[in-house]
Structure formats: structure tokens, C-alpha cells
């Protein structure tokens, strides 16, 4: 009897799933003309309908003190203190670090200005990165070649070098607007939110220069594993997924001993 009941449920589940898919398809077909109409007439209504989920924080999380208490608990010092040997000496590295500690050059600033993205959200000051990118003009050299002159590059180079020497940025530049986006589960738990920070263009310019230095330095001294794909230029997790799919297809076509894979926890994504 139980086997017959399970068989009947599976038989009824197929047409039910087909009805649900048809209803969803019809709903999307009806909503598409309205979304396109709003896209041409009112962008605000279009994005409100496109992102229809409720982004309002619950009342207990609408205060600054609630998030401050959460971050104090998150960044609290360890309860167990480590006993360090007072006679131990720090390990001496043999890699040269002069390239990392050298002053920021105007060439680095100009190269990074060209990489600042357009159309990004603005920080607390309200001015976009386009104000830095398009403060430039083209001029012709004697040989007839055109080259770009960045008008703000000398000033930005002096300013970023001053920050680099002192090891800190002004608060008006290092601050950011943080928007918590709910991921899953209970909306009253602050740990179930992903913080999206929008910083100032000068902050992105400064950190991009430092990141480019670290990437070039670690690549030159072979400090990164060749198998690392994340957080590398022109490589991402898609390359690993493509390789994984290739291994699976090859194992299906040519049976071989199983391969053990280690995947990261979904909470980190």
C-alpha cells in the first residue's frame, strides 16, 4: 500500500510541476512589457519592481548601537591569552621589500586612474570616480603621437605619498557607507546580513595602487600557488569549476579511481 501511495504521488507530481512552470512562465511574460515600459519612462519604479524584496531592516537593527554591539562581539579579543616566549626572535625574511616601500609614482597613479570603473555608487561625499578619470586631455608629441595628460595626477601623487608615509588616510576618505543585505534565515540576527560598503574614489585609488604592488611582488617572488584562482587577475573560481567539470566528464567516459574534493563552507560565500 505504501509503495502504491508513493507511485501515485510521483505520478501526480509531474503534472503539478508542469502547471507551476507554466504559471510562472505566463506571469513573467505578462510582467515583461510593464518592466520595459517603466525602464523607458521611470527608472526608479523599474528597479523597485525588479528588486521587489523588502530591504527594510527590522526595528531592533535600525539603531547604530545594535550593529556596534555586534561588531564589538565579532572583533572581541580571544578569551585565552597566548604565552609568548620573551626570548624568541621574529623570523627574518630574505625577500626584498624595497619595491613595496618605495614612494608612489605618478605613473602608478595614472595607470590606476584609467582602471577606475564608471557608473559606480558614490560614497558619503557624493562625487563619483568620473571626476578623477576625466580630468585629462590629449596632446600631440613631436612625432605625431597622441598621449594623455592627467591634470590631477601630480596632486594625487603628492597626496597619496603623504598618506603612505604617515600610514593612514583622512577619516573623510577612509569612511564608507555600509548597507546590510539580508542573506538568509532570521532577519533579527545581524550575522545573517552581508555588509555592502561603498567607499570614496580616492580610497579605491589608493588601495588599488597598493594591491597592484602586492600582486606584482608576490608573483615575482612566486609566493602564490599556481593552483590559486581566486583574487588573481584574469582568473576566478570559474576556471576551477571548468576544470572540475572536465574531471567529472572524463571520469564518466573513462572510469578511474574516485577523486576526493574539499569544498569551502557556504557561510563564507
ABEGO torsion letter per residue (X at the ends): XAAAAAAAAAAAAAAAAAAAAAAAAAAAAAAAAAAAAAAAABAAAAAAAABABBABBBAAAABAAAAAAAAAAAABBBABBBBBBAABBBBBBABBAAAAABBBBAAAAAAAAAABBBGBBBBAAGBBAAAAAABBBBBBBAAGBBBBBBAAAAAAAAAAAAAAAAGBBBAAAABBBBBBBBABEBAABAAABBBBBBBBAAAAAAAAAAAAAAAAAAAAAGABBAABABGBBGBBAAAAAAAAAAAAAAAAABBBBBBBBBBBBAAAX
